[in-house]
Amino acid sequence: LIVLMEINHVEPIICITKEDITDEDEKKRVYDILEYYKSIGYKVVSNQDVETLEKLLANKTSVFTGQTGAGKSTLLNKLNPEWNLETGEVSLALGRGRHTTRVVELFELFGGKVMDTPGFSSFEIEGITHKELEDYFIEFRNHISDCEFRSCAHIKEVNCGVKRAVSKRKIDKGRYERYVQLY
């Protein structure tokens, strides 16, 4: 999703939700991952930090997007309880939230506008070449010049600066694996 935002020149802000129903081990794992995203320049905020969210959303057009049941409508209700948007309980069988939002809605919020969108379970990225894909993984930028070949795809090549950075933990392995999957 972050890559899709980068492609469309939209500033992504990562908002962590459902902390209240997450055990401490899982929270630590998620926060370790989020530290990586902060380190490469993305804004990360908790849905508990309404003051920071207000500053980030003020006077802008924003969209809340993410997987089905991620807590988008719940967060909007927290930001403006008068909206009373429909939300669902976490499914015990699925271990995640249920789909409740069915249409895109635009609301005025903090001097700007915010869209609530239905969740999704998958999406596709279209309209970019394989070579362009590396541009949208911002952490690759400092390592591409270390590749032996200008045409390096960062997949199977030897002497690849990106792969070296992954092995040295300068680039998150999971994020690199998502690059390979998208490639």
SEBAFI-161202 format. One record per atom (N, C-alpha, C): residue in three letters; atom name; x, y, z. Coordinates in Angstrom, 2 decimals, padded with zeros to 5 digits. Each point is the difference from the previous one (the first is absolute). Example, Ala and Ser with C-alpha at 12.3 -4.5 7.8 and 13.67 -1.06 7.14 Angstrom:
<sekols>
SEKOL  residu  atome       px       py       pz
SEKOL     ALA      N   013.19  -005.69   007.80
SEKOL     ALA     CA  -000.89   001.19   000.00
SEKOL     ALA      C   000.90   001.20   000.00
SEKOL     SER      N  -000.35   001.05  -000.72
SEKOL     SER     CA   000.82   001.19   000.06
SEKOL     SER      C  -000.77   001.09   000.73
</sekols>
This chain:
<sekols>
SEKOL  residu  atome       px       py       pz
SEKOL     LEU      N   000.83  -001.19   000.00
SEKOL     LEU     CA  -000.83   001.19   000.00
SEKOL     LEU      C   000.87   001.25   000.00
SEKOL     ILE      N   001.11  -000.04   000.74
SEKOL     ILE     CA   000.90   001.15   000.02
SEKOL     ILE      C   000.59   000.22  -001.39
SEKOL     VAL      N   000.35  -001.06  -000.70
SEKOL     VAL     CA   000.53   000.14  -001.36
SEKOL     VAL      C  -001.05   000.63  -000.91
SEKOL     LEU      N  -001.24  -000.40   000.12
SEKOL     LEU     CA  -001.08   000.59  -000.80
SEKOL     LEU      C  -000.12   001.49   000.30
SEKOL     MET      N   000.14   000.37   001.26
SEKOL     MET     CA  -000.03   001.43   000.37
SEKOL     MET      C   001.18   000.74  -000.64
SEKOL     GLU      N   001.18  -000.60   000.07
SEKOL     GLU     CA   001.19   000.62  -000.60
SEKOL     GLU      C  -000.19   000.20  -001.50
SEKOL     ILE      N  -000.54  -001.00  -000.68
SEKOL     ILE     CA  -000.22   000.08  -001.44
SEKOL     ILE      C  -000.90   001.20  -000.33
SEKOL     ASN      N  -001.00   000.22   000.83
SEKOL     ASN     CA  -000.98   001.06  -000.25
SEKOL     ASN      C   000.32   001.31   000.70
SEKOL     HIS      N   001.22   000.13   000.52
SEKOL     HIS     CA   000.48   001.22   000.64
SEKOL     HIS      C  -000.91   000.45   001.15
SEKOL     VAL      N  -000.42  -000.97   000.79
SEKOL     VAL     CA  -000.81   000.24   001.20
SEKOL     VAL      C   000.88  -000.27   001.20
SEKOL     GLU      N   000.02   000.91   000.95
SEKOL     GLU     CA   000.81  -000.19   001.20
SEKOL     GLU      C  -000.66  -001.04   000.91
SEKOL     PRO      N   000.63  -001.15   000.18
SEKOL     PRO     CA  -000.58  -000.99   000.90
SEKOL     PRO      C   000.29   000.33   001.46
SEKOL     ILE      N  -001.00  -000.21   000.82
SEKOL     ILE     CA   000.16   000.08   001.45
SEKOL     ILE      C  -000.49  -001.35   000.53
SEKOL     ILE      N   000.84  -000.68   000.73
SEKOL     ILE     CA  -000.35  -001.31   000.53
SEKOL     ILE      C  -000.62   000.21   001.38
SEKOL     CYS      N  -001.22  -000.50   000.17
SEKOL     CYS     CA  -000.69   000.14   001.27
SEKOL     CYS      C  -000.25  -001.38   000.58
SEKOL     ILE      N   000.54  -000.24   001.17
SEKOL     ILE     CA  -000.19  -001.28   000.67
SEKOL     ILE      C  -001.34   000.00   000.73
SEKOL     THR      N  -000.78  -001.05  -000.21
SEKOL     THR     CA  -001.32  -000.12   000.63
SEKOL     THR      C  -000.08  -001.29   000.79
SEKOL     LYS      N  -001.03  -000.12   000.76
SEKOL     LYS     CA  -000.32  -001.23   000.75
SEKOL     LYS      C   001.03  -000.38   001.06
SEKOL     GLU      N   000.75   000.99   000.47
SEKOL     GLU     CA   000.97  -000.27   001.06
SEKOL     GLU      C  -000.69  -000.52   001.26
SEKOL     ASP      N  -001.23   000.45   000.22
SEKOL     ASP     CA  -000.73  -000.37   001.21
SEKOL     ASP      C  -000.35  -001.48   000.04
SEKOL     ILE      N   000.04  -000.68  -001.15
SEKOL     ILE     CA  -000.35  -001.43  -000.02
SEKOL     ILE      C   001.19  -000.85  -000.44
SEKOL     THR      N   001.19   000.56   000.09
SEKOL     THR     CA   001.21  -000.69  -000.44
SEKOL     THR      C   000.86  -000.34   001.21
SEKOL     ASP      N   000.51  -001.23   000.04
SEKOL     ASP     CA   000.84  -000.37   001.14
SEKOL     ASP      C   001.37   000.67  -000.11
SEKOL     GLU      N   000.72   000.02   001.10
SEKOL     GLU     CA   001.26   000.75   000.08
SEKOL     GLU      C   001.06  -000.51  -000.97
SEKOL     ASP      N   000.09  -001.31  -000.19
SEKOL     ASP     CA   001.00  -000.55  -000.93
SEKOL     ASP      C  -000.26   000.48  -001.42
SEKOL     GLU      N  -001.27  -000.04  -000.41
SEKOL     GLU     CA  -000.36   000.45  -001.35
SEKOL     GLU      C   000.24   001.50  -000.15
SEKOL     LYS      N  -000.34   000.77   001.03
SEKOL     LYS     CA   000.25   001.45  -000.04
SEKOL     LYS      C   001.48   000.29  -000.20
SEKOL     LYS      N   000.85  -000.72   000.72
SEKOL     LYS     CA   001.44   000.21  -000.13
SEKOL     LYS      C   000.46  -000.32  -001.42
SEKOL     ARG      N  -000.49  -001.11  -000.54
SEKOL     ARG     CA   000.36  -000.38  -001.36
SEKOL     ARG      C  -000.42   001.08  -001.00
SEKOL     VAL      N  -001.22   000.49   000.14
SEKOL     VAL     CA  -000.51   001.03  -000.92
SEKOL     VAL      C   000.79   001.30   000.17
SEKOL     TYR      N   000.25   000.40   001.23
SEKOL     TYR     CA   000.75   001.25   000.22
SEKOL     TYR      C   001.44  -000.10  -000.50
SEKOL     ASP      N   000.60  -001.18   000.05
SEKOL     ASP     CA   001.34  -000.17  -000.58
SEKOL     ASP      C  -000.04   000.24  -001.50
SEKOL     ILE      N  -001.03  -000.52  -000.67
SEKOL     ILE     CA  -000.16   000.22  -001.44
SEKOL     ILE      C  -000.24   001.48  -000.28
SEKOL     LEU      N  -000.83   000.63   000.80
SEKOL     LEU     CA  -000.31   001.42  -000.21
SEKOL     LEU      C   001.22   000.89   000.21
SEKOL     GLU      N   000.90  -000.40   000.87
SEKOL     GLU     CA   001.25   000.76   000.18
SEKOL     GLU      C   000.79   000.04  -001.30
SEKOL     TYR      N  -000.02  -001.10  -000.73
SEKOL     TYR     CA   000.68  -000.03  -001.29
SEKOL     TYR      C  -000.63   001.03  -000.94
SEKOL     TYR      N  -001.32   000.00  -000.08
SEKOL     TYR     CA  -000.68   000.95  -000.89
SEKOL     TYR      C   000.30   001.45   000.39
SEKOL     LYS      N   000.05   000.26   001.29
SEKOL     LYS     CA   000.39   001.35   000.45
SEKOL     LYS      C   001.42   000.32  -000.45
SEKOL     SER      N   000.89  -000.97   000.11
SEKOL     SER     CA   001.41   000.23  -000.32
SEKOL     SER      C   000.23   000.33  -001.47
SEKOL     ILE      N  -000.91  -000.44  -000.87
SEKOL     ILE     CA   000.16   000.31  -001.43
SEKOL     ILE      C  -000.84   001.20  -000.41
SEKOL     GLY      N  -000.67   000.64   000.97
SEKOL     GLY     CA  -000.64   001.29  -000.28
SEKOL     GLY      C  -001.51   000.05   000.01
SEKOL     TYR      N  -000.66  -001.09   000.35
SEKOL     TYR     CA  -001.46   000.04   000.03
SEKOL     TYR      C  -000.50   000.45   001.37
SEKOL     LYS      N  -001.13   000.70  -000.02
SEKOL     LYS     CA  -000.64   000.40   001.24
SEKOL     LYS      C  -000.81  -001.18   000.52
SEKOL     VAL      N   000.16  -000.27   001.30
SEKOL     VAL     CA  -000.71  -001.09   000.66
SEKOL     VAL      C  -000.66   000.58   001.24
SEKOL     VAL      N  -001.28  -000.32   000.18
SEKOL     VAL     CA  -000.74   000.54   001.13
SEKOL     VAL      C  -000.95  -001.08   000.53
SEKOL     SER      N  -000.31   000.09   001.27
SEKOL     SER     CA  -000.96  -000.91   000.62
SEKOL     SER      C  -001.39   000.64  -000.07
SEKOL     ASN      N  -001.02  -000.82  -000.14
SEKOL     ASN     CA  -001.36   000.55   000.01
SEKOL     ASN      C  -000.36   000.54   001.39
SEKOL     GLN      N   000.84  -000.28   000.99
SEKOL     GLN     CA  -000.22   000.55   001.34
SEKOL     GLN      C   000.44   001.46   000.09
SEKOL     ASP      N   000.82   000.44  -000.95
SEKOL     ASP     CA   000.58   001.35   000.02
SEKOL     ASP      C  -000.82   000.94  -000.88
SEKOL     VAL      N  -001.19   000.36   000.48
SEKOL     VAL     CA  -000.93   000.82  -000.77
SEKOL     VAL      C   000.60   001.38  -000.30
SEKOL     GLU      N   000.76   000.55   000.92
SEKOL     GLU     CA   000.60   001.33  -000.19
SEKOL     GLU      C   000.95   000.00  -001.21
SEKOL     THR      N   000.85  -001.00  -000.10
SEKOL     THR     CA   000.91  -000.09  -001.15
SEKOL     THR      C  -000.77  -000.25  -001.28
SEKOL     LEU      N  -001.01  -000.86   000.04
SEKOL     LEU     CA  -000.81  -000.24  -001.18
SEKOL     LEU      C  -000.67   001.28  -000.48
SEKOL     GLU      N  -000.49   000.78   000.93
SEKOL     GLU     CA  -000.64   001.27  -000.38
SEKOL     GLU      C   000.99   000.90  -000.72
SEKOL     LYS      N   001.22   000.09   000.51
SEKOL     LYS     CA   001.02   000.83  -000.65
SEKOL     LYS      C   000.34  -000.52  -001.39
SEKOL     LEU      N   000.09  -001.33  -000.15
SEKOL     LEU     CA   000.35  -000.58  -001.29
SEKOL     LEU      C  -001.11   000.15  -001.04
SEKOL     LEU      N  -001.25   000.02   000.45
SEKOL     LEU     CA  -001.14   000.04  -000.92
SEKOL     LEU      C  -000.53   001.41  -000.25
SEKOL     ALA      N   000.37   000.96   000.85
SEKOL     ALA     CA  -000.56   001.35  -000.08
SEKOL     ALA      C   000.23   000.63  -001.36
SEKOL     ASN      N  -001.08   000.56  -000.55
SEKOL     ASN     CA   000.04   000.76  -001.25
SEKOL     ASN      C   000.49  -000.80  -001.20
SEKOL     LYS      N  -000.18  -001.31   000.03
SEKOL     LYS     CA   000.43  -000.86  -001.11
SEKOL     LYS      C  -001.17  -000.87  -000.44
SEKOL     THR      N   000.12  -000.55  -001.19
SEKOL     THR     CA  -000.91  -001.04  -000.44
SEKOL     THR      C   000.71  -001.32   000.25
SEKOL     SER      N  -000.64  -000.87   000.77
SEKOL     SER     CA   000.60  -001.27   000.41
SEKOL     SER      C  -000.94  -001.14  -000.32
SEKOL     VAL      N   000.55  -001.18  -000.10
SEKOL     VAL     CA  -000.80  -001.19  -000.20
SEKOL     VAL      C   000.45  -001.05   001.00
SEKOL     PHE      N  -000.95  -000.64   000.65
SEKOL     PHE     CA   000.29  -001.11   000.89
SEKOL     PHE      C  -000.21  -001.26  -000.81
SEKOL     THR      N   001.05  -000.77  -000.16
SEKOL     THR     CA  -000.10  -001.21  -000.80
SEKOL     THR      C   000.79  -001.12   000.69
SEKOL     GLY      N  -000.35  -001.19  -000.32
SEKOL     GLY     CA   000.66  -001.16   000.59
SEKOL     GLY      C  -000.87  -001.22  -000.14
SEKOL     GLN      N   000.49  -001.08   000.54
SEKOL     GLN     CA  -000.73  -001.25  -000.10
SEKOL     GLN      C  -001.34   000.07   000.70
SEKOL     THR      N  -000.88  -000.89  -000.41
SEKOL     THR     CA  -001.29  -000.15   000.65
SEKOL     THR      C   000.21  -000.22   001.49
SEKOL     GLY      N  -000.75   000.74   000.82
SEKOL     GLY     CA   000.05  -000.20   001.44
SEKOL     GLY      C   001.21   000.59   000.70
SEKOL     ALA      N   000.72   000.92  -000.67
SEKOL     ALA     CA   001.21   000.58   000.61
SEKOL     ALA      C  -000.30   001.04   001.06
SEKOL     GLY      N  -001.23   000.50   000.04
SEKOL     GLY     CA  -000.36   000.99   001.01
SEKOL     GLY      C  -000.09   001.42  -000.53
SEKOL     LYS      N  -000.20   000.15  -001.30
SEKOL     LYS     CA  -000.06   001.34  -000.60
SEKOL     LYS      C  -001.19   000.79   000.52
SEKOL     SER      N  -001.19  -000.59  -000.04
SEKOL     SER     CA  -001.20   000.70   000.46
SEKOL     SER      C   000.03   000.24   001.51
SEKOL     THR      N   000.56  -000.94   000.72
SEKOL     THR     CA   000.14   000.17   001.46
SEKOL     THR      C   000.89   001.21   000.29
SEKOL     LEU      N   001.08   000.14  -000.76
SEKOL     LEU     CA   000.88   001.15   000.19
SEKOL     LEU      C  -000.71   001.30  -000.35
SEKOL     LEU      N  -000.77   000.01  -001.09
SEKOL     LEU     CA  -000.74   001.21  -000.36
SEKOL     LEU      C  -001.00   000.36   001.10
SEKOL     ASN      N  -000.64  -000.99   000.59
SEKOL     ASN     CA  -000.92   000.26   001.11
SEKOL     ASN      C   000.73   000.60   001.19
SEKOL     LYS      N   001.23  -000.42   000.20
SEKOL     LYS     CA   000.80   000.55   001.10
SEKOL     LYS      C   000.34   001.47  -000.28
SEKOL     LEU      N   000.28   000.32  -001.26
SEKOL     LEU     CA   000.35   001.36  -000.38
SEKOL     LEU      C  -001.23   000.92   000.03
SEKOL     ASN      N  -001.18  -000.54  -000.30
SEKOL     ASN     CA  -001.24   000.76   000.08
SEKOL     ASN      C  -001.13  -000.94   000.40
SEKOL     PRO      N  -000.26  -000.13   001.31
SEKOL     PRO     CA  -001.01  -000.94   000.49
SEKOL     PRO      C  -001.42   000.26  -000.52
SEKOL     GLU      N  -000.25   001.21  -000.47
SEKOL     GLU     CA  -001.34   000.33  -000.52
SEKOL     GLU      C  -000.34  -000.79  -001.26
SEKOL     TRP      N   000.99  -000.46  -000.73
SEKOL     TRP     CA  -000.27  -000.73  -001.24
SEKOL     TRP      C  -000.66  -001.35   000.27
SEKOL     ASN      N   000.41  -000.66   001.06
SEKOL     ASN     CA  -000.59  -001.29   000.37
SEKOL     ASN      C  -000.04  -000.97  -001.19
SEKOL     LEU      N   001.14  -000.14  -000.68
SEKOL     LEU     CA   000.09  -000.89  -001.14
SEKOL     LEU      C  -000.14  -001.45   000.45
SEKOL     GLU      N  -000.58  -000.83  -000.85
SEKOL     GLU     CA  -000.18  -001.41   000.34
SEKOL     GLU      C   001.35  -000.69   000.10
SEKOL     THR      N   000.16  -000.75   001.06
SEKOL     THR     CA   001.21  -000.80   000.20
SEKOL     THR      C  -000.42  -001.40   000.39
SEKOL     GLY      N   000.93  -000.92  -000.09
SEKOL     GLY     CA  -000.30  -001.39   000.35
SEKOL     GLY      C   000.93  -000.49   001.08
SEKOL     GLU      N  -000.44  -001.04   000.67
SEKOL     GLU     CA   000.83  -000.64   001.00
SEKOL     GLU      C   001.03  -000.88  -000.69
SEKOL     VAL      N   001.06  -000.30   000.70
SEKOL     VAL     CA   000.99  -000.93  -000.53
SEKOL     VAL      C  -000.61  -001.39  -000.04
SEKOL     SER      N   000.15  -000.68  -001.13
SEKOL     SER     CA  -000.50  -001.36  -000.15
SEKOL     SER      C   000.90  -000.96   000.77
SEKOL     LEU      N  -000.57  -000.76   000.90
SEKOL     LEU     CA   000.78  -000.98   000.74
SEKOL     LEU      C   000.49  -001.11  -000.93
SEKOL     ALA      N  -000.81  -000.35  -000.99
SEKOL     ALA     CA   000.38  -001.07  -000.93
SEKOL     ALA      C   001.15   000.43  -000.91
SEKOL     LEU      N  -000.05   001.26  -000.46
SEKOL     LEU     CA   001.02   000.49  -000.93
SEKOL     LEU      C   001.18   000.66   000.71
SEKOL     GLY      N  -000.22   000.47   001.22
SEKOL     GLY     CA   001.06   000.68   000.73
SEKOL     GLY      C   000.29   001.39  -000.53
SEKOL     ARG      N  -000.96   000.60  -000.71
SEKOL     ARG     CA   000.18   001.34  -000.53
SEKOL     ARG      C  -001.35   000.68  -000.11
SEKOL     GLY      N   000.03   001.28  -000.35
SEKOL     GLY     CA  -001.24   000.75  -000.15
SEKOL     GLY      C  -000.80  -000.46  -001.20
SEKOL     ARG      N  -001.27   000.38   000.01
SEKOL     ARG     CA  -000.90  -000.37  -001.09
SEKOL     ARG      C  -000.24   001.20  -000.90
SEKOL     HIS      N  -000.35  -000.28  -001.24
SEKOL     HIS     CA  -000.31   001.04  -000.99
SEKOL     HIS      C  -001.30   000.70   000.40
SEKOL     THR      N   000.02   001.32   000.20
SEKOL     THR     CA  -001.22   000.74   000.32
SEKOL     THR      C  -000.23   001.17  -000.96
SEKOL     THR      N   001.04   000.72  -000.40
SEKOL     THR     CA  -000.15   001.14  -000.91
SEKOL     THR      C  -000.23  -000.53  -001.41
SEKOL     ARG      N  -001.05   000.51  -000.65
SEKOL     ARG     CA  -000.34  -000.50  -001.33
SEKOL     ARG      C   000.13   001.04  -001.10
SEKOL     VAL      N   000.10   001.28   000.37
SEKOL     VAL     CA   000.13   001.08  -000.99
SEKOL     VAL      C   001.09   000.96   000.45
SEKOL     VAL      N   000.54   000.75  -000.95
SEKOL     VAL     CA   000.97   001.05   000.33
SEKOL     VAL      C  -000.79   001.22   000.46
SEKOL     GLU      N   000.37   000.54   001.15
SEKOL     GLU     CA  -000.65   001.20   000.51
SEKOL     GLU      C   001.05   001.07   000.26
SEKOL     LEU      N  -000.36   001.26  -000.29
SEKOL     LEU     CA   000.89   001.13   000.19
SEKOL     LEU      C  -000.56   000.85   001.14
SEKOL     PHE      N   000.85   000.28   001.00
SEKOL     PHE     CA  -000.41   000.76   001.17
SEKOL     PHE      C   000.91   001.21   000.16
SEKOL     GLU      N  -000.54   001.06   000.57
SEKOL     GLU     CA   000.84   001.14   000.37
SEKOL     GLU      C   000.58  -000.27   001.37
SEKOL     LEU      N   001.32   000.25   000.12
SEKOL     LEU     CA   000.70  -000.29   001.24
SEKOL     LEU      C   001.21   000.90   000.15
SEKOL     PHE      N   000.10   000.71   001.09
SEKOL     PHE     CA   001.18   000.81   000.34
SEKOL     PHE      C   000.36   000.98  -001.12
SEKOL     GLY      N  -001.02   000.61  -000.61
SEKOL     GLY     CA   000.24   000.98  -001.05
SEKOL     GLY      C   000.32  -000.60  -001.35
SEKOL     GLY      N  -000.03  -001.30  -000.10
SEKOL     GLY     CA   000.26  -000.69  -001.27
SEKOL     GLY      C  -001.10  -001.00  -000.26
SEKOL     LYS      N   000.31  -000.99  -000.80
SEKOL     LYS     CA  -000.96  -001.05  -000.31
SEKOL     LYS      C   000.68  -001.35   000.19
SEKOL     VAL      N  -000.79  -000.98   000.38
SEKOL     VAL     CA   000.51  -001.35   000.18
SEKOL     VAL      C  -001.00  -000.99  -000.60
SEKOL     MET      N   000.52  -001.00  -000.70
SEKOL     MET     CA  -000.84  -001.05  -000.58
SEKOL     MET      C   000.14  -001.27   000.81
SEKOL     ASP      N  -001.14  -000.61   000.25
SEKOL     ASP     CA  -000.03  -001.35   000.56
SEKOL     ASP      C  -000.28  -000.93  -001.17
SEKOL     THR      N   000.76  -001.06  -000.12
SEKOL     THR     CA  -000.15  -000.91  -001.13
SEKOL     THR      C  -000.29  -001.42   000.48
SEKOL     PRO      N  -000.68  -000.78  -000.84
SEKOL     PRO     CA  -000.16  -001.41   000.35
SEKOL     PRO      C   001.37  -000.67   000.04
SEKOL     GLY      N   000.15  -000.97   000.83
SEKOL     GLY     CA   001.25  -000.74   000.06
SEKOL     GLY      C   000.15  -000.92  -001.19
SEKOL     PHE      N   001.13  -000.64  -000.09
SEKOL     PHE     CA   000.27  -000.92  -001.09
SEKOL     PHE      C   000.83  -001.14   000.53
SEKOL     SER      N   000.05  -001.07  -000.76
SEKOL     SER     CA   000.86  -001.12   000.40
SEKOL     SER      C   001.20  -000.13  -000.93
SEKOL     SER      N  -000.07   000.61  -001.19
SEKOL     SER     CA   001.14   000.01  -000.91
SEKOL     SER      C  -000.18   001.10  -001.03
SEKOL     PHE      N   001.09   000.35  -000.70
SEKOL     PHE     CA  -000.06   000.98  -001.07
SEKOL     PHE      C   001.19  -000.24  -000.91
SEKOL     GLU      N  -000.02   000.64  -001.16
SEKOL     GLU     CA   001.08  -000.15  -000.96
SEKOL     GLU      C   000.62   001.35  -000.29
SEKOL     ILE      N   001.27   000.00  -000.32
SEKOL     ILE     CA   000.70   001.20  -000.42
SEKOL     ILE      C   000.23  -000.13  -001.50
SEKOL     GLU      N  -000.49   000.97  -000.74
SEKOL     GLU     CA   000.13  -000.04  -001.46
SEKOL     GLU      C   000.60   001.31  -000.49
SEKOL     GLY      N   000.53  -000.04  -001.23
SEKOL     GLY     CA   000.42   001.22  -000.66
SEKOL     GLY      C   001.44   000.43   000.26
SEKOL     ILE      N   000.80  -000.84   000.64
SEKOL     ILE     CA   001.41   000.33   000.19
SEKOL     ILE      C   000.84  -001.16  -000.51
SEKOL     THR      N   001.21   000.33  -000.42
SEKOL     THR     CA   000.90  -001.04  -000.48
SEKOL     THR      C   000.73  -000.64   001.18
SEKOL     HIS      N   000.61  -001.14  -000.27
SEKOL     HIS     CA   000.80  -000.65   001.03
SEKOL     HIS      C   001.08   000.94   000.51
SEKOL     LYS      N   000.66   000.71  -000.91
SEKOL     LYS     CA   001.10   000.90   000.40
SEKOL     LYS      C  -000.51   001.16   000.86
SEKOL     GLU      N  -001.21   000.50  -000.29
SEKOL     GLU     CA  -000.56   001.10   000.79
SEKOL     GLU      C  -000.33  -000.43   001.43
SEKOL     LEU      N  -000.31  -001.27   000.19
SEKOL     LEU     CA  -000.40  -000.48   001.32
SEKOL     LEU      C   001.02   000.36   001.07
SEKOL     GLU      N   001.27  -000.10  -000.30
SEKOL     GLU     CA   001.03   000.31   001.00
SEKOL     GLU      C  -000.10   001.44   000.50
SEKOL     ASP      N  -000.51   000.91  -000.83
SEKOL     ASP     CA  -000.13   001.40   000.40
SEKOL     ASP      C  -000.98   000.19   001.16
SEKOL     TYR      N  -000.92  -000.92   000.15
SEKOL     TYR     CA  -001.05   000.14   001.00
SEKOL     TYR      C   000.33  -000.73   001.31
SEKOL     PHE      N   001.17  -000.60   000.05
SEKOL     PHE     CA   000.54  -000.54   001.24
SEKOL     PHE      C   001.10   000.97   000.41
SEKOL     ILE      N  -000.38   001.01   000.76
SEKOL     ILE     CA   000.89   001.15   000.22
SEKOL     ILE      C   001.31  -000.39   000.66
SEKOL     GLU      N   000.01  -001.08   000.77
SEKOL     GLU     CA   001.23  -000.41   000.68
SEKOL     GLU      C   001.02  -000.60  -000.96
SEKOL     PHE      N  -000.40  -000.34  -001.22
SEKOL     PHE     CA   000.93  -000.54  -000.99
SEKOL     PHE      C   000.93   001.09  -000.54
SEKOL     ARG      N  -000.44   001.25   000.04
SEKOL     ARG     CA   000.70   001.10  -000.67
SEKOL     ARG      C   001.46   000.12   000.38
SEKOL     ASN      N   000.32  -000.21   001.24
SEKOL     ASN     CA   001.38   000.14   000.46
SEKOL     ASN      C   000.88  -001.19  -000.36
SEKOL     HIS      N  -000.58  -001.04  -000.58
SEKOL     HIS     CA   000.75  -001.23  -000.24
SEKOL     HIS      C   000.08  -000.39  -001.48
SEKOL     ILE      N  -000.84   000.59  -000.83
SEKOL     ILE     CA  -000.02  -000.35  -001.42
SEKOL     ILE      C   001.34   000.32  -000.66
SEKOL     SER      N   000.63   001.08   000.41
SEKOL     SER     CA   001.29   000.36  -000.61
SEKOL     SER      C   001.10  -001.02   000.34
SEKOL     ASP      N  -000.25  -000.84   000.99
SEKOL     ASP     CA   000.97  -001.04   000.37
SEKOL     ASP      C  -000.16  -001.27  -000.83
SEKOL     CYS      N  -000.99  -000.03  -000.89
SEKOL     CYS     CA  -000.20  -001.17  -000.86
SEKOL     CYS      C   001.03   000.02  -001.12
SEKOL     GLU      N   000.48  -001.19  -000.36
SEKOL     GLU     CA   001.02  -000.11  -001.05
SEKOL     GLU      C  -000.55   000.40  -001.37
SEKOL     PHE      N  -001.28  -000.32  -000.25
SEKOL     PHE     CA  -000.59   000.26  -001.30
SEKOL     PHE      C  -001.12   001.04   000.11
SEKOL     ARG      N  -000.04   000.93  -000.95
SEKOL     ARG     CA  -001.06   001.03   000.00
SEKOL     ARG      C  -001.37  -000.61  -000.20
SEKOL     SER      N  -000.06  -001.14  -000.66
SEKOL     SER     CA  -001.28  -000.65  -000.27
SEKOL     SER      C  -000.40  -000.98   001.11
SEKOL     CYS      N   000.63   000.10   001.14
SEKOL     CYS     CA  -000.25  -000.94   001.11
SEKOL     CYS      C  -001.47   000.05   000.42
SEKOL     ALA      N  -000.61  -001.17   000.07
SEKOL     ALA     CA  -001.39  -000.09   000.45
SEKOL     ALA      C  -000.08  -000.29   001.50
SEKOL     HIS      N   001.15  -000.27   000.63
SEKOL     HIS     CA   000.08  -000.26   001.44
SEKOL     HIS      C  -000.69  -001.31   000.37
SEKOL     ILE      N   000.05  -000.96  -000.92
SEKOL     ILE     CA  -000.66  -001.29   000.24
SEKOL     ILE      C   001.04  -001.13   000.03
SEKOL     LYS      N   000.64  -000.26  -001.14
SEKOL     LYS     CA   000.91  -001.14  -000.11
SEKOL     LYS      C   001.44   000.41  -000.29
SEKOL     GLU      N   000.23   001.28  -000.21
SEKOL     GLU     CA   001.32   000.46  -000.40
SEKOL     GLU      C   001.01  -000.12   001.15
SEKOL     VAL      N   001.25  -000.26  -000.40
SEKOL     VAL     CA   001.09   000.02   000.98
SEKOL     VAL      C   000.47   001.45   000.11
SEKOL     ASN      N   000.66   000.32   001.09
SEKOL     ASN     CA   000.52   001.35   000.23
SEKOL     ASN      C  -001.11   001.05  -000.05
SEKOL     CYS      N  -001.12  -000.32   000.61
SEKOL     CYS     CA  -001.15   000.92   000.06
SEKOL     CYS      C   000.06   000.76   001.33
SEKOL     GLY      N   000.04   001.32  -000.08
SEKOL     GLY     CA   000.06   000.82   001.20
SEKOL     GLY      C  -001.23  -000.12   000.87
SEKOL     VAL      N  -001.16  -000.16  -000.62
SEKOL     VAL     CA  -001.25  -000.13   000.76
SEKOL     VAL      C   000.00  -001.31   000.78
SEKOL     LYS      N   000.36  -001.09  -000.66
SEKOL     LYS     CA   000.03  -001.30   000.69
SEKOL     LYS      C   001.04   000.00   001.12
SEKOL     ARG      N   001.14   000.67  -000.23
SEKOL     ARG     CA   001.01   000.11   001.06
SEKOL     ARG      C  -000.58   000.77   001.19
SEKOL     ALA      N  -000.74   001.06  -000.28
SEKOL     ALA     CA  -000.61   000.79   001.08
SEKOL     ALA      C  -001.02  -000.83   000.78
SEKOL     VAL      N  -000.72  -000.87  -000.69
SEKOL     VAL     CA  -000.94  -000.90   000.69
SEKOL     VAL      C   000.77  -000.94   000.91
SEKOL     SER      N   001.08  -000.58  -000.51
SEKOL     SER     CA   000.77  -000.95   000.81
SEKOL     SER      C   000.65   000.68   001.21
SEKOL     LYS      N   000.29   001.30  -000.11
SEKOL     LYS     CA   000.58   000.75   001.12
SEKOL     LYS      C  -001.08   000.65   000.88
SEKOL     ARG      N  -001.27  -000.29  -000.31
SEKOL     ARG     CA  -001.15   000.51   000.75
SEKOL     ARG      C  -000.16   001.52  -000.08
SEKOL     LYS      N   000.50   000.58  -001.07
SEKOL     LYS     CA  -000.22   001.43  -000.25
SEKOL     LYS      C  -001.34   000.19  -000.71
SEKOL     ILE      N  -000.45  -001.04  -000.69
SEKOL     ILE     CA  -001.32  -000.04  -000.62
SEKOL     ILE      C  -000.74  -001.17   000.63
SEKOL     ASP      N  -001.23   000.26   000.41
SEKOL     ASP     CA  -000.82  -001.03   000.64
SEKOL     ASP      C  -000.24  -001.17  -000.95
SEKOL     LYS      N   000.27  -001.21   000.46
SEKOL     LYS     CA  -000.13  -001.20  -000.83
SEKOL     LYS      C  -001.44  -000.20  -000.48
SEKOL     GLY      N  -000.97   000.22   000.88
SEKOL     GLY     CA  -001.40  -000.18  -000.38
SEKOL     GLY      C  -000.42   000.99  -001.08
SEKOL     ARG      N   000.46   001.22   000.11
SEKOL     ARG     CA  -000.33   001.01  -001.01
SEKOL     ARG      C   000.68  -000.36  -001.33
SEKOL     TYR      N   001.23  -000.46   000.05
SEKOL     TYR     CA   000.69  -000.45  -001.20
SEKOL     TYR      C  -000.75  -001.17  -000.64
SEKOL     GLU      N  -000.48  -000.94   000.81
SEKOL     GLU     CA  -000.75  -001.15  -000.53
SEKOL     GLU      C  -001.29   000.46  -000.69
SEKOL     ARG      N  -000.63   001.06   000.51
SEKOL     ARG     CA  -001.19   000.55  -000.66
SEKOL     ARG      C   000.39   000.63  -001.34
SEKOL     TYR      N   001.18   000.62  -000.07
SEKOL     TYR     CA   000.50   000.53  -001.27
SEKOL     TYR      C   000.13  -001.14  -001.01
SEKOL     VAL      N   000.62  -001.08   000.41
SEKOL     VAL     CA   000.19  -001.15  -000.89
SEKOL     VAL      C  -001.35  -000.54  -000.45
SEKOL     GLN      N  -000.94  -000.08   000.92
SEKOL     GLN     CA  -001.33  -000.50  -000.33
SEKOL     GLN      C  -000.69   000.92  -001.03
SEKOL     LEU      N   000.09   001.31   000.21
SEKOL     LEU     CA  -000.60   000.95  -000.95
SEKOL     LEU      C   000.72  -000.03  -001.34
SEKOL     TYR      N   001.32  -000.16   000.04
SEKOL     TYR     CA   000.78  -000.05  -001.24
SEKOL     TYR      C  -000.48  -001.12  -000.89
</sekols>
